[in-house]
Amino acid sequence: MKKLNIVFFGTPEFAVPALDMLYNHPMVNLQAVISMPDRPAGRGHDLKSPEVISFAKDKKIPFYQSGNINVDNGFGDIVEGADIFIVLAFAQFLKEDILSIPKLGCFNIHTSLLPKYRGAAPIQYALLNGDTQTGVSIQKMVKKMDAGDLCLSDEIELSPDETGGQLYTRLKFQAALSLNKFITKALSDELEFTPQDESQVNFAPTLKREDGYLDFKNENFKDLKNKVRALAPWPGTYCLNEDKRVKVFSIEKDSSQLSPGETKIIDKKILVGAKDTALRLVEIQLEGK
């Protein structure tokens, strides 16, 4: 059986387990790694390579870095003859000219059950909405964002207290497992493609720091709890105390009677009235402390 020639497009640490799986797969020729340029990092602002490039350097895999792959023609030689492009957390869209290069197509690994949560923050939105399931989808890429035909979907169950950071860790390894299943199907010529149901599409746009504001007066406890866990560790959640931010890491229900937005300290407990119940701020950090 002929090995698959694969080019991997990715950037952050999240993509490394999937890349590592490809590197160690006996039926894959990992032809090249494509990623973003080195960026200043740390107090000294020294240039730091993306994690997938550090992996490529360590394993002596050919690599190419570009801030805009769609206008950069310098990577053509190292992707010539590729069977498949695999894209995971690359942070750039690919134009149609690039999508047409590999013989079998370009495939994106997405951390939701498409067509649910197309966009940049599917992990957090699954938790924000209190979903009980999420997963990993692999879809054949088209020009429209996350809209290609599905060839694999793997579900995982969510726990009611799972945080964004915990789910991030689970899904980066699930992405590698799902990719391994995809490779098996591709090698056996067993890939099947299912169009996404456009009537079921919803989106998970990029999150901003301001999205972490806890509006106790107008939000109920369930939504506040989901926000606290979904946005941990980033961008985090906060409330205001005399115009100063107070980071909120943990909350719990309390039996006290408080009106929405009302704040009291009782028995050294900081209590706040939400829209439907009182709650306790269990773990917080004052701005600058």
PAVO-255947 format. One record per residue: residue number from 1; residue in one letter; y negated, z, x negated of N, C-alpha, C, CB in turn. Coordinates in pm, whole numbers. Each point is the difference from the previous one (the first is absolute). Last residue first. Glycine has a CB too. Layout:
REM residues N
   k r    npy    npz    npx   capy   capz   capx    cpy    cpz    cpx   cbpy   cbpz   cbpx
 NUM A      Y      Z      X      Y      Z      X      Y      Z      X      Y      Z      X
...
//
This chain:
REM residues 289
   k r    npy    npz    npx   capy   capz   capx    cpy    cpz    cpx   cbpy   cbpz   cbpx
 289 K  -4292   4223    392     72    121    -39    141    -35    -47   -134    136    164
 288 G   -206   -440     28    -44     46   -131     73    122    -52   -217    -94     55
 287 E    247     28    456    -57   -103    -86    -48     59   -132    -68   -130    202
 286 L    464    377     59   -142    -24     16    -49   -104   -100    -29    234     83
 285 Q    525   -171    142    -72      8   -127   -145    -34     23    207    -60   -129
 284 I    289    232    415   -123    -77    -12    -57     14   -139    -46     31    244
 283 E    480    100    124    -27    -26   -141   -120    -92    -12    244     30    -58
 282 V   -130    148    486     93     77    -84    -35    -14   -148    179    -31    172
 281 L   -426      8    322     -8    -72   -126     80     80   -103   -230   -101     56
 280 R    306    100    492    -36     75   -120     -6    -95   -119    106    209     91
 279 L   -179   -273    478     83    -20   -119    -53     84   -115     57   -233     76
 278 A    -71    150    515    -57     55   -122     95    -28   -116   -122    181    129
 277 T     85   -517    303     53    130    -39    -79     53   -119    230    -63     85
 276 D   -324   -363    129     99     51     94     52    139    -32     62   -233     39
 275 K   -408     -8   -292    -22    -49    137     93     67    100    -74   -219    -95
 274 A    -16    511   -331     17   -145     12    -18    -39    147    158     -7   -200
 273 G   -329    451   -108     44    -55    127      9   -151     -7   -104    193    118
 272 V    170    187   -521    -87   -105     54     57    -45    134    -71    -75   -233
 271 L    108    499   -182     47    -64    121   -103    -99     53    136    204     54
 270 I     30    112   -505   -105    -91     43     54    -82    116   -102    -11   -233
 269 K    238    526     52     46   -135     30   -119    -84     47    232     85     60
 268 K   -229    398   -158     -5    -82   -122     58   -140     19     17    210   -130
 267 D    -78     86    503    104     52    -89     17    -87   -124    117     97    199
 266 I   -418   -348     82     67    113     62    115     43    -90    -64    -79    234
 265 I   -393   -268   -190     87     62    -99     57    125     63   -132    -94   -198
 264 K    -68   -397    422     -2    146    -14     90     41   -116    -43     27    248
 263 T   -205   -487     40     62     54   -120    -12    152     -2    -53   -213   -125
 262 E     27   -261    483    -39    138    -30     79     51   -121    -55     42    244
 261 G    123   -479    -28   -104      5   -102    -43    140    -39    -74   -213     86
 260 P    308    167    380      3   -107   -100   -119      7    -95    123   -144    164
 259 S     28    607     47    -45   -127     56      1   -107   -109   -141    121    171
 258 L    474    316   -154   -126    -51    -55    -36   -130     70     47    109   -224
 257 Q    337    315    205    -72    -79    100   -137    -38    -57    121    118    190
 256 S    383     -5   -445   -134     45     36    -64    -94    102    -26    105   -226
 255 S    463   -148    -10     -5     37    143   -137     49     45    240     57    -17
 254 D    -88   -436   -376    -27    142     16    -18     31    149   -107     12   -231
 253 K    316   -423   -149    -48     44    130    -22    151      1    121   -191    109
 252 E   -172    -85   -570    106     40     92    -62     47    130    152     63   -192
 251 I   -251   -357   -322    -45     68    121    120     41     81   -214   -132      2
 250 S     44    -66   -536    104     45     92    -63     71    119    163     21   -191
 249 F   -419   -231   -161    133    -43    -44    109     37    100    -77     24   -235
 248 V   -491   -118    178    100     67     82    137    -56    -35   -168     38    187
 247 K   -375      8   -400    127    -71      3    102     82     78    -51   -112   -222
 246 V   -488     98    266    109     94    -25    130    -79     11   -133    200     91
 245 R   -433   -315   -165    137    -36     33     95    114    -34    -53   -242    -40
 244 K   -474    282    193     85     -5   -119    143    -29     44   -150    161   -125
 243 D   -221    -91    433    -14   -128    -70     78     -8   -132   -223    -18    105
 242 E    271    397    186   -141    -11    -39    -21   -120    -93    -27    250     22
 241 N    483   -246     58    -55    134     14   -142     -3    -55    230    110    -18
 240 L    196   -479    185   -132     30    -55    -37    144     28    -69   -238     29
 239 C    566    -40   -116    -97     32    105   -131     38    -69    184     79    162
 238 Y    295   -390   -302   -107     98    -25    -74     30    130    -25    -82   -237
 237 T    484   -195    -43    -74     33    121   -100    111    -28    196    -70    142
 236 G     67   -358   -447    -14    142     31    -82     21    126     18     52   -243
 235 P    132   -482     50   -127     53    -52    -22    148     25    -92   -223     33
 234 W    502    180   -194   -125    -78      0    -15    -72    134     12    -30   -251
 233 P    365    325    138   -112     61    -72   -131    -79      6    170     97   -148
 232 A    -11    -48    551     29     75   -122     91    -84    -90    -24    222    122
 231 L   -121   -341    329    -98    -33   -103     12     87   -124   -151    -73    181
 230 A    440    124    206      1   -143    -34    -90    -31   -118     47    -51    238
 229 R    -21    494    -46    119    -35    -79     -1   -146    -45    127    172    126
 228 V   -489     -6    137     11     82   -121    120    -43    -84   -109    193    119
 227 K     49   -394    305    -99    -47    -96     12     77   -132   -154    -63    189
 226 N    421    195    176     46   -127    -55    -97    -54   -104    114    -48    216
 225 K   -241    436     15    115     28    -86     51   -129    -65     62    198    145
 224 L   -399   -239    179    -52     64   -121    112     27   -100   -185    105    135
 223 D    302   -269    288    -66   -105    -78    -57     57   -130    -55   -122    212
 222 K    254    428     89    100    -95    -49    -63   -107    -88    136     41    205
 221 F   -417    278     19     71     53   -115    100   -100    -58    -28    228     96
 220 N   -400   -433    153     97    104     33     83     38   -123     10    -86    237
 219 E   -541    -93   -206    138    -40    -30     95    114     38    -79   -151   -187
 218 N   -412    171    212     42   -115     81    143    -47    -26   -236    -67      1
 217 K     11    448   -222    -53      5    136     59   -108     89   -210     95    -91
 216 F    302    -60   -384     69    100     80    -43     -3    147     19    141   -205
 215 D     -5   -489   -198    -95     24    108     64     97     99   -105   -231    -29
 214 L    167     74   -506     67     67    111   -103     38    105    182     87   -154
 213 Y   -152   -481   -260    -79    103     69     77     54    120   -213   -111    -75
 212 G    336   -255   -247     64    130     -6    -76    111     71     96    -73   -212
 211 D   -238   -389    146    107      4    101     69    136      3     33   -246    -31
 210 E   -369    122   -294    -56     49    127    106      8    110   -220   -100    -65
 209 R    317    -88   -366    -10    147     -5    -46     56    134    -49    -13   -245
 208 K    299   -448    279   -115     47    -76     -3    152      3   -129   -211     54
 207 L    522   -220     24    -59    129     35   -118     32    -93    223     79     86
 206 T      5   -569     93    -27     88   -114    -70    127     45    -15   -200   -151
 205 P    300    -41    532   -102    -38    -97    -18    104   -111   -114   -125    181
 204 A    489    -32    175    -23    123    -76   -103    -31   -109    236     86     47
 203 F    -46   -318    465    -49     -6   -138    -23    139    -58   -104   -220     51
 202 N    431    -76    345   -117     86    -18    -25     18   -149     46    120    220
 201 V    278   -447    153    -73     21   -126   -104    110     16     36   -240    -63
 200 Q    283     24    387     23    138    -45    -78     35   -126    225    -13    102
 199 S   -213   -425    108    -50     90    104     14    146    -39     60   -172    170
 198 E    110   -191   -441   -144     18    -14    -59     92    106    -12   -226   -101
 197 D    500    187   -135    -52     -2    136   -150     32     -6    227     70     98
 196 Q     73   -306   -501    -56    124     50    -55    -20    141    -55     72   -235
 195 P    472   -360     17   -145      3     17    -45    135     54     -1   -247     42
 194 T    438    161   -348    -37     30    138   -151      2     12    212    132     34
 193 F    224   -306   -385   -143     20     21    -32     14    148    -48   -130   -209
 192 E    473    189   -195    -34    -47    134   -145     39     29    242     19     79
 191 L    126    -74   -528   -129     42     53    -23    -63    137    -92     26   -234
 190 E    472    -71    -92     16     59    132   -133     50     58    232     65    -64
 189 D    -44   -254   -385    -59    -98     92     13     47    146     54   -186   -163
 188 S     59    429   -249    108    -49     86    -47   -105     99    111    220    -25
 187 L   -416     -4   -271    105    -53    -87    113    -63     81    -58    174   -171
 186 A   -290     52    400    -49   -125    -60    107    -66    -87   -234     93      4
 185 K    322    333    186     -2   -105    102    -43   -134    -59    -50    174    174
 184 T     32    200   -456    140    -29     35      8   -113    103     61    240    -48
 183 I   -485    -74    -62     55    -81   -110    144    -38     30   -153    115   -163
 182 F    -59    183    461    -56   -135     12     59    -92   -107   -213     96     95
 181 K    318    361   -114     70    -64    112    -47   -145     16     24    223    115
 180 N   -254     34   -430    135    -24    -47     85    -69    108    -19    201   -152
 179 L   -411    -55    266     -6   -120    -84    138    -34    -55   -238     54    -59
 178 S    188    347    296     -8   -115     91     -4   -131    -79   -120    143    169
 177 L    110    258   -414    131    -16     66      0   -122     92     34    249    -11
 176 A   -440   -131   -197     96    -50   -100    137    -23     63   -125    122   -181
 175 A   -206     74    450    -37   -139    -30     97    -62   -100   -241     55     46
 174 Q    274    404     50     60    -82    106    -33   -148    -22    -17    193    160
 173 F   -186    116   -442    141    -17    -36     75    -79    108     -9    216   -128
 172 K   -441   -120    198      4    -80   -123    144    -20    -47   -229     87    -64
 171 L    135    186    446     -5   -143     26      1    -83   -128   -124     49    209
 170 R    118    436   -219    124    -51     62      0   -151     10     19    211    128
 169 T   -411     -1   -283    109     10    -98    130    -54     57   -112    199   -102
 168 Y   -261   -178    389    -26    -96   -108    117     -1    -98   -250     35     24
 167 L    242    299    303     48   -128     52    -20   -112   -101    -51     79    233
 166 Q   -119    345   -341    146      5      5     58   -132     49    -12    247     42
 165 G   -457   -196    -44     52     -3   -136    152      0     -4   -203    118    -75
 164 G    -24    -71    491    -16   -134    -54     57    -13   -139   -202    -25    138
 163 T    422    406    159   -136    -39    -40     -3   -144    -51    -50    240    -57
 162 E    377     64    423     -6    -85   -119   -143    -43    -29    233    -81     46
 161 D    -34    350    328    -92     61    -97    -15    -84   -127     64    222     90
 160 P    229   -338    286   -130     30     60   -101     61    -97    120     33    211
 159 S    263   -396   -362      0    139     45   -140     34     50    184     63   -164
 158 L     81   -558    152   -110     83    -49     15    142     52   -151   -200    -10
 157 E    504   -248    -99    -50    100     93   -109     83    -67    223      7    115
 156 I    -86   -541   -212     24    137    -44    -61     94    103      1    -68   -246
 155 E    172   -497    200    -67    114     62     30    129    -75     11   -116    221
 154 D    -31   -438   -345     79    122    -15    -79    118     55    117    -93   -204
 153 S    -96   -489    205    -71    120     43     94    119    -12   -149   -133    158
 152 L     92   -442   -297     67    129    -17    -91    111     51    130    -86   -199
 151 C   -248   -374    223    138    -24    -41     74    131    -25    -70   -217   -100
 150 L   -395    -12    383     72    114    -56    140    -41    -43   -132    156    144
 149 D   -342   -461   -111    128     31     64     72    113    -74     18   -239     79
 148 G   -554    231   -129    113    -91    -18    126     45     72    -97    -60   -217
 147 A   -365    267    166     37    -66    126    124    -89    -12   -239      6     61
 146 D    -83    273   -365    118     71     49     60    -65    126    -95    209    -97
 145 M   -354   -428    -22     42    127    -55    120     61     74   -235     36    -72
 144 K    143   -574     22    -50    110     82     61    132    -46    -31   -156    195
 143 K    173   -253   -396   -141     21    -32    -58    119     76    -22   -244    -45
 142 V    535    274    -48    -81   -112     46   -145     34    -29    169    -65    181
 141 M    361    263   -337   -145     -1      6    -55   -132     51     -2    163   -186
 140 K    460    121    295    -36   -119    -76   -149    -25     19    234    -99     25
 139 Q     -8    597      3    -36   -119     78    -38   -114    -93    -78    145    191
 138 I    306    390   -134    -20   -108    -97    -21   -128     81    143    114   -182
 137 S   -191    457    272     27   -136     46    -19    -96   -118    -75     56    237
 136 V    160    510   -127    -38   -106    -94     39   -134     61     29    155   -201
 135 G   -155    345    453    100    -68    -81    -59   -101    -94    158     34    181
 134 T   -190    385    249    -72   -108    -67    105    -71    -86   -228    126     -1
 133 Q    195    274    434     68    -92    -90   -102    -88    -70    204      2    147
 132 T   -337    328    160    123     66    -43     83    -89    -93      0    128    214
 131 D   -564    -83   -103    123    -77     16    121     82    -48   -130   -215    -29
 130 G   -377    311     67    111     85     38    130    -74     23   -166    148     99
 129 N   -283   -303   -257     37    -25    139    120     82     46    -92   -227    -27
 128 L    -70    253   -422   -116     25     85     36    -13    148   -150    -83   -182
 127 L    471    -40   -142    -12    145     16   -118     36     89    104     31   -224
 126 A    -36   -482    118    121     44     69     -6    150     27    130   -184   -110
 125 Y   -472    -13   -148    -15    -22    144    126     39     78   -161   -184    -51
 124 Q    147    207   -433    -82    102     63     -7    -17    152   -134     14   -211
 123 I    368   -340    -43     64    131    -16    -78    107     76     88    -70   -226
 122 P   -254   -383    195    105     23    100     65    136     -9     40   -242     -3
 121 A   -468    -17   -188     36    142      4    111     30    101   -234     54    -68
 120 A     24   -502    -32      2     69   -127     56    142      4   -193   -136    -58
 119 G    334   -283    409   -121     45    -67     28     95   -115   -119    -29    212
 118 R    393    -49    269    -43    -95   -102   -125     56    -67     97   -198    130
 117 Y    203    418    227    -77     43   -117    -11   -105   -110     73    229     53
 116 K    286   -350    298    -80    122      7    -63     30   -135    149     88    183
 115 P    171   -456    -53   -145    -26    -14    -91    123     12     49   -222     90
 114 L    299    322   -369    -82   -107     54     58    -52    131    -71    -63   -233
 113 L    114    523    -23     91    -86     75    -83   -107     69    168    189     34
 112 S   -305     37   -515      3     33    142    101    -91     66   -243     76      0
 111 T     77   -105   -479     52    132     35    -32     39    144    -25     65   -239
 110 H    130   -546    -54   -105     72     72     57    130     55   -115   -218     61
 109 I    197   -231   -420     62    126     43   -111     85     62    181    -10   -182
 108 N   -129   -552    112    -80    122    -12     80    120     53   -213   -134     24
 107 F    305   -398   -233     40    104     92    -76    129    -29    228   -104     21
 106 C   -204   -479   -107    -60    127    -40     33    103    106   -188   -117   -125
 105 G    493   -348     -3   -115     58     68    -51    128    -62     86   -103    204
 104 L    266   -228   -345     43     66    124   -113     69     75    221     31   -106
 103 K   -304   -271   -308     89    -86     78     38     60    135     89    -88   -215
 102 P   -566    192    -36    143     31    -15     87    -80     97    -63    230    -75
 101 I   -424   -308     86     61    -20   -134    150     30     -2   -220     58   -100
 100 S   -128    -18    469     92   -115     -1     73    -18   -133   -150   -108    166
  99 L   -189    445    -79    113     27     88    105   -111     -6   -152    129    149
  98 I   -261   -181   -377     89     93    -70    124     28     84   -197    103   -117
  97 D   -137   -375    303     51    -68   -119     98     89    -76   -215   -130    -16
  96 E    -24    304    392    116    -83     35     59    -72   -120    -97    -29    226
  95 K   -157    494   -314    -33   -123     71    124    -87     16   -236     10    -89
  94 L    203    539     53     41   -119    -73    -33   -123     84    184    128   -117
  93 F   -397    409     71     66   -101     82     39   -118    -89   -131     72    206
  92 Q     86    444   -388    -66   -130     13     79    -86     99    -90     15   -238
  91 A    228    429     98   -145     16     22    -76   -133     -2     17    224   -103
  90 F    476    -60     61    -66    -81   -104   -152      9      8    195   -154      5
  89 A    239    354    224   -122     73    -37    -74    -72   -114    109    216     71
  88 L    307   -458     -3     -4    138     49   -124     69    -55    253      9     14
  87 V     50   -515      6   -133     61     -1      8    139     61   -111   -227     17
  86 I    430   -206   -246      3    126     75   -136     68    -18    254     26    -32
  85 F    -35   -557    -18   -105     96    -35     18    122     88   -163   -185    -72
  84 I    535   -216    -87    -61     92     96   -117     73    -65    221     27    119
  83 D     14   -375   -351     65    -14    131    -76     79    107    223    -31   -115
  82 A   -413   -202   -366     34    122     75     68    -34    132   -193    119   -107
  81 G      2   -416   -253    142      9     25     43    123     78     30   -126   -206
  80 E   -488    165    -41     66   -129     23    151     20     18   -179   -116   -135
  79 V   -173    445     22     65      4    132     75   -129     30   -179    156     79
  78 I    -76    -79   -484     99    107      5     67     11    137   -131    121   -173
  77 D   -216   -454     78    118    -20    -85    105    108     20   -146   -111   -165
  76 G   -290    126    396     95   -101     47    127     -9    -81   -192   -123     82
  75 F   -237    400   -101    132     61      9    110   -101     32   -110    211     72
  74 G   -389   -279   -111     65     24   -128    142     52      7   -221     41    -83
  73 N   -155   -160    414    111    -95    -18     83     26   -125   -137   -165    120
  72 D   -213    415    259     44      9   -139    124    -88    -18    -93    236    -23
  71 V   -133   -126    436    -87    -92    -74     39     -7   -147   -185     49    160
  70 N    424    229    148    -18   -124     75    -92   -101    -69     38    132    205
  69 I     67    325   -351    108    -93    -32    -21   -136     66    155    194    -24
  68 N   -468    214   -136      4    -90    117     99   -111    -31   -241     53     64
  67 G    193    302   -367    -79     61    106     -6    -86    124   -132    114   -173
  66 S    532    -87   -215   -114    -76     50    -70     78    111    114   -216    -59
  65 Q    328    197   -342    -94     83     75   -122    -83     40     80    205   -123
  64 Y    483   -244    -48   -132    -64      9    -88     86     87     99   -233    -31
  63 F    415    233   -275    -91     45    107   -132    -76     -8    107    229     -2
  62 P    460   -174   -189   -126    -76      1    -89     45    117    117   -198   -107
  61 I    226    542   -109      2   -103    103   -132    -78     -9    152    140    153
  60 K     33    268   -405    -22   -131    -61     21   -115     98     71     97   -216
  59 K    -71    396    282    126    -74     11     -9   -141    -58     51    134    204
  58 D   -430    159   -205    108     82    -53    132    -77     -2   -117    206     84
  57 K   -264   -406    114    -16     10   -146    117     75    -62   -250     -5     26
  56 A    232    -18    443     31   -131    -58    -11      2   -153    -83   -109    210
  55 F    -48    496     31    145    -20      9     39   -131    -68      7    132    215
  54 S   -460    -47   -174     57     92    -99    152    -13     -2   -193    160     33
  53 I    -28   -394    299    -20    -65   -130     53     89   -112   -202   -121     88
  52 V    201    288    350    103   -104    -12    -14    -76   -132      4    -22    251
  51 E   -323    362   -141    133     55    -31    106   -108    -14    -64    206    121
  50 P   -447   -319   -245     74     37    122    142     43    -35   -139   -160    135
  49 S   -216    227   -523     72   -108     68     56     49    134     58   -103   -222
  48 K   -509    272    -54    137     38     36     65   -114     77    -64    245      6
  47 L   -395   -109   -353     70    -96     85    145     43     21   -150   -184    -83
  46 D   -244    547      4     83    -92    -77     73    -95     96     29    172   -185
  45 H   -358    208    260     -9   -136     54     74   -101    -87   -220     60    101
  44 G    183    441   -128    -47    -88   -107    -17   -144     43    111    149   -157
  43 R     55    185    456   -134     41    -44    -56    -91   -108     60    233     57
  42 G    304   -452    270    -15    127    -68   -142     26    -47    235    -20    -71
  41 A   -109   -489    133     57    116     67    -24    125    -82    175   -145    106
  40 P   -274   -443    -38    -37    128    -62     56    117     80   -210   -105    -93
  39 R    479   -359    114   -123     60     52    -35    126    -78     49    -94    229
  38 D    268   -412   -242    -18    139    -43   -135     50     50    145    -38   -205
  37 P     49   -360    497    -41     28   -138      2    150    -32   -141   -206      6
  36 M    486     15    366   -144      7    -17    -36     27   -146    -23     82    236
  35 S    494   -331   -131    -70    118     49   -151    -12    -23    205    139    -45
  34 I    346   -366      0   -141    -34     18    -72    120     59     55   -246     33
  33 V    431    112   -318    -70     97     85   -147    -40      3    164    188    -56
  32 A    340   -466    -46   -135     42    -39    -51    105     98    -46   -226   -104
  31 Q    511     62     90    -67   -101    -79   -137     45    -51    122   -171    133
  30 L    362    375      8   -138     40     27    -90    -81    -92     70    235     71
  29 N    428   -317    128    -77    -25   -121   -145     32     32    163   -181    -83
  28 V    319    346    328   -143    -35      3    -49    -25   -142    -35    138    209
  27 M    472     33    -62    -11   -138     46   -146    -44     13    216     28    120
  26 P    -71    420   -257     75    -93    -84    -16   -147     39    161    182    -35
  25 H   -524    236     74     97    -72     85     73   -106    -83   -145     40    204
  24 N   -223    258   -352    137     42    -28    105    -74     83    -92    221    -58
  23 Y   -382   -305    102     26     -7   -143    148     30    -31   -239     68    -45
  22 L     77    -14    488     14   -141    -37     38    -15   -147   -168    -60    177
  21 M     73    493    -23    124    -49     60     24   -146    -37    -28    162    189
  20 D   -378     33   -317    110     52    -82    135    -49     54   -139    203    -57
  19 L   -247   -294    309      1    -81   -123    116     41    -90   -249    -26     15
  18 A    174    284    367     49   -133     39      9    -92   -122   -100     30    229
  17 P    -89    402   -298    144      5     31     60   -134     41    -36    234     68
  16 V   -444   -209   -155     88      5   -117    148     14     36   -189    101   -125
  15 A   -230   -110    411     81   -121    -12    106      8   -111   -196   -126     85
  14 F   -130    477      7     84    -17    118     96   -118    -15   -184     98    139
  13 E   -167     -4   -454    126     72    -24     98    -15    115   -126    162   -139
  12 P   -241   -547    127      1    144    -26    139     56    -29   -197     17    147
  11 T    119   -518    -92    -99     68    -83     29    148    -23   -164   -162     87
  10 G    400   -379     35    -25    138     42   -100     65    -92    231     16     96
   9 F    123   -469    -29   -143     24     10    -21    143     51    -48   -249     44
   8 F    468    -68   -291    -42    118     75   -151     17     -7    221    110    -46
   7 V    191   -513     -2   -128     47    -52    -49    111     91    -57   -229   -101
   6 I    569    -14     -6    -94     71     85   -125     38    -79    190     87    138
   5 N    305   -391   -117   -120     15    -81   -111     58     87     67   -195   -150
   4 L    489    234    198   -128    -33     62   -113     22   -100     91     63    227
   3 K    443   -200   -339    -99    107     12   -126    -51     69     92    108   -208
   2 K    409   -319    289   -122    -13    -79    -94    119     24     22   -251     10
   1 M    534    230     16   -120      0     84   -125      0    -88    124    123    183
//
